[in-house]
């Protein structure tokens, strides 16, 4: 074996997996423990720094008040999806990389199922998911070819780029030149003005590109680029990336590491692993990678999903924080060209040396640190944030759902209660009616109560108004959190005319580029839609502004209940999630224009008022958030049905 082959990523994965098999063999009882001297501190700037203890894990568990009906249905659905998806995925690997299938084709690539499957396998799958035998055969073939040609093997990163490059720049339409305007033709026909600026085109060259924060759509193969989208290479900016902290629910390791210079970047992966056996297996499989560590957020009790997606990308002179809805798989980042996601990005400059100890503790910073600490992230990583200037995060709020049960004062900090607190902290709390447009790729057994709780949180309520409404038998009644506030029985009832939920119809999925085979992460069931309490009036068809794409967006929450022993509020959360609240502050003539667009006369009928509220509001968000769906959304009428997961 030649020395350069030791850096071959395929070989290293094969060796690690083979060693795992050897360790488990009765005839070869090799210890899997590693000596202290083998540990490489990924959290320190140099090897001389002392290790700091990992932040303590949460001892929270979910109480028995939670309803498991939807979880059980989801587990059954995912089990079937994974069984079917394996065949589709294996056949798709024979197709040329990056080429989407024809519309409606049964051969289109299906995404891996996006939900935890507990108890289905006695032994969890490997972290890499690679075929060791095939990899070894391919490696030997490459080695034989190199020896025959007398060539020296290329650097590792070059092989990685060749291995996983999904498409060339020439394979997609050229992006618009500076000054050109994209033409969006939507209901209401809004044309960009000649004087308007386009989104700045992202670049993979390291630099502070988004100091004020921005939202981008993920790039999609075959779709024209106008600056409103971003490729994962442009997110990572790999050439001088020192440390990447990555959190995701689904992973494609081979594809992911092809996007980095793995020789010069350190990695900390925040992953889902509920069982100790799974954690130990993942650690064993990656033990040979000296520049990689793993982090497993607590998943005690009935917490079954670590679904948060977050990136902390440490460059020499700035920190990039990215909060995507996309998993770390090529399907979600546009390589297949059938699915789109969104990502929030902000670049924070490094402080001058003399100011490194003066942390700008904005609410965004505090909530980020609180979330990372609860995730059991290494304390040294969290302390690295202090070296960067967080002042530009002041207009935003970092929101999250921390899996578990939260009592005392902690229930206000996370989940739906945390969202209300965040809205209030930004100075946006209001008692005035709001219009809520809610995009999702997963819908469960919705009720008016659920929508009202979200509506009140968006007004800045911390959850106690909804808690009071749900638990009081007589009205008016004093608010549980503030006795000076009186809660009426009809509080928040205007939401029924102002709340719209965007989810793709069956016809939208079937007419998409990938068709039903690419809708594996879009979940809904007919029994919920047809249930007596489902708010069918709120549902709208979700159609992308980029023709033929489907969307992957989700919204988490927790349920505020009364603790049976203390009789005090307690928040139960089954998932780990995170996101960002992005206010759009309007000034000047735009304020009056938006007021006119949203003005509703109370003298008109309910149907007329509802129609007046639905308009193409995308222009109001253009500077910060590229609205992904066509507006106004088509209501579900006769002859329409939503896309039902695993139903014909």
Buried (B, 14 or more C-beta within 10 A) or exposed (E): EEEBBEBBBBBBBBBBBEBBEEEBEEEEEEEBEEEEEEEEBBBBEEEEEEEBEBBEBBEBBBBEEBEEEBBEBBBEBBBEBBEBBEEBBEEBEEBEBBBBBEBBBEBBBBBBBBBBBEEEEEEBEBBBEBBBEEBBEBBEEBBEEBEEEEEEBEEBBEBBEEBBBBBEEEEBEEBBEEEEBBEBEBEBEBEBEEEEEBBEBBEBEBEBBBEEBBBBBBBBBBBBBBBBBBBBBBBBBBEBBEBBBBBBBBBBBBBBBBBBBBEEBBBBBBBBBBEEEBBEBBBBBBBEBEBBBBBBBBBBBBBBBBBBBBBBBBBEEBBBBBBBBBBBBBBBBBBBBBBBBBBBBBBBBBBEEEEEEEBBEBBBBBBBBBBBBBBBBBBBBBEBBBBBBBEBBEBBBBBBBBBBBBBEEBBBBBBBBBBBBBBBBBEBBEEEBBBBBBBBBBBBBBBBEBBBBBBBBBBBBBBBBBBBBBEBEEEEBEBBBEEEEEBEEEBBEBBBBBBBBBBBBBBBBBBBBBBBBBBBBBBBBEEBBEEEEBBEBBBBBBBBBBEBBBBBBBBBBBBBBBBEEEEEBBBBBBBBBBBBBBEBEBEEEEEEEBEEBBEBEEEEEEEEBBBBBBBBBBBBEBBBBBBBBBBBBBBBEEEBBBBBBBEE
